[in-house]
Amino acid sequence: MENHHKSSVLFQVTCLLVLTQLLSWVTTKEFRVFGPSDPIVAAPGAEAILPCSVFPAMNVENMEELRWFRSRFSEAVLVYRDQEEQKIEQMPEYSQRTSLVKDQFHQGKAAVRIQNVQASDSGIYICHFKQGVFYEEAILELKVAAMGSVPEVHIKGPENGGVCVVCMTSGWYPKPHVHWRDSRGENLTASLEIHHEDAQGLFSTETSLVVRDSSVSNVTCSTFNPVLGQEKAMAMFIPEPFFTKASPWKPAFLVTLTMMGLLVLGSSYLLRRQRSARVNVQQETVNLQREKDESQKTKEDALRTTSALREELDRRKAAYRAAWRKAQLYADWRKEHFQAWTFTLDPASAHPNLAISQDKLSVTRKDSCRKLCDPSSVLGIRGISSGRHYWEVKLRNGDNSEWTLGVCRDGVDRKDFYFESPGKGFWTVGRSWRRYWASMDYRWALLSVRQAPQSVGVFVDYTEGDLSFYNMSDMSHMFSFHEASFSGTLFPYFRLRTGNVSMIISSMPCVPEGREGELEEEGEEQGEGKQGEESSFLQQGRNSLFP
């Protein structure tokens, strides 16, 4: 009987453990988080709603954590945990100004309401939804701006020989740009412009224009918001009677005055010419001696300048050679110190959803639709364990897709669902959510890109622990990992997330099968010879600066 009781208790404990595992698996199922694709606009002093939703739709009331934060995870705007807001983690500037909108929790939607919006609230926000060990994030943008009233234009009356037209408008943020245009669309210069700011931080403007040309019968006052890129305008017709009519004697007076002025100028010119003829003879002797003195001084100055330029050129060359590693510009200059890394893609490391070209230098997705747990990545066949090397990757349709590229440590886990970060052996940049970023530990660093990159250069300095990425379309620096903890072998890494995107290795010629070792030996011999001399293009550019 006692043994039977022990078996029953053991069976109940086992069932309880299995049930706990099942509940943990159910509560940590995967989902996606979305925010609005367009910026949210709010006026100063008003309120702003920052919404986020999950897919597939589920009740988010019992989620482990809902968090809205700025650029860093610790910069919390609002934290919802254990079914209540956690005020202690909130930034002081948002205290007493935020609240959680819960009326659509059962539909998988949640939002933060920010009251009394301030100019400092403008910028990027990230909503973070976590359930169990799984979490997802979405990026939102808040713009603080307000469109004011339609300009009111009226004629003030005659002023300074013309007609004064006044334009007034109010309720704008930030300070608007006011422009006057005539009927042909050409800009007119305002005579006076006054801006006022009220208690809510909204701007009102009053600007005046004096029209002296009677042919300008129609003027337009345009008020433009630089943040929203929108304007409001109002036109005004100026009747001809407002212009002062000319008196009939004025043209005759002007002609007479002009003739008298010409006579005076002619007489003065003749007198000055006779005087100049007498002075010129005396001045020629003085000028000759002065020219001799100036010529001698010019030669001496030229010799001193040449010597100084040579010293400056030597100094700049020495400074460049000593500090080229710290420079973040001019990708072409960095190539002088890096060896082109020749490799092909390794089909054995490619995800089944990726298609490798016949020459093994190009990869595309077979399916352009994104899957949440789709680790569609591939590695280069050759790894780096020492030295300085670089390669370039062409992106076809890269500005309309989501992708990641960089390097990863040998033996990293690329199965199932994973995130790239230096702590996990990934050093990467990429594009998603219509923005470019670099993957850091526990966060993303957003990148400022002036031009969408059609080609990305990857520069690996294994010895110094430095990895730099360059936009080869405009030769600008994108991001650098400094003092990285490299260990083992690093392999080129490529991941295609969504869209009809292709990655093409373009920094070296096609490598036939079996010749990878030969090209590596040739590259090392060329790299040793290249380090001992400057390229002719760089030398010509420097010589043009210092002849």
Buried (B, 14 or more C-beta within 10 A) or exposed (E): EEEEEEEEEEEEEEEEEEEEEEEEEEBBEEBEBBBBEEBBBBBBBBBBEBBBBBEEEBEBEEBBBBBBBBEEEEBBBBBBBEEEBBEEBBBEEBEEBBBBBBEBBEEBBBBBBBEEBBEEBBEEBBBBBBBBEBBBBBBBBBBBBBBBEEBBBEBEEEBEEBBBBBBBBBBBBBEBEBBBBBEEEEEBEBBEEEEEEEEEBBBBBBBBBBBEEBEBBEBBBBBBBEBBEEBBBBEBEBEEEBBEEEEEEEEEEEEEEEEEEEEEEEEEEEEEEEEEEEEEEEEEEEEEEEEEEEEEEEEEEEEEEEEEEEEEBEEEEEEEEEEEEEEEEBBBBBBEBBBBBBBBBBEEBBBEBBBBBEBBBBBBBEEEEBEEEBBBBBBBBBBBEEBBBBBBBBBEBBBEBBBBBBBBBEEBEBEEEBEBBBEBBBBBBBBBBEBBBBBBEEBBEBBEBEEBBBBBBBBBBBEEBBBBBBBBBEEBBBBBBEEBEBEEBBBBBBBBBBBEBBBBBBBBEEBEEEEBEEBBEEBEEEBEEBEEEEEEEBEEEBEEEEE
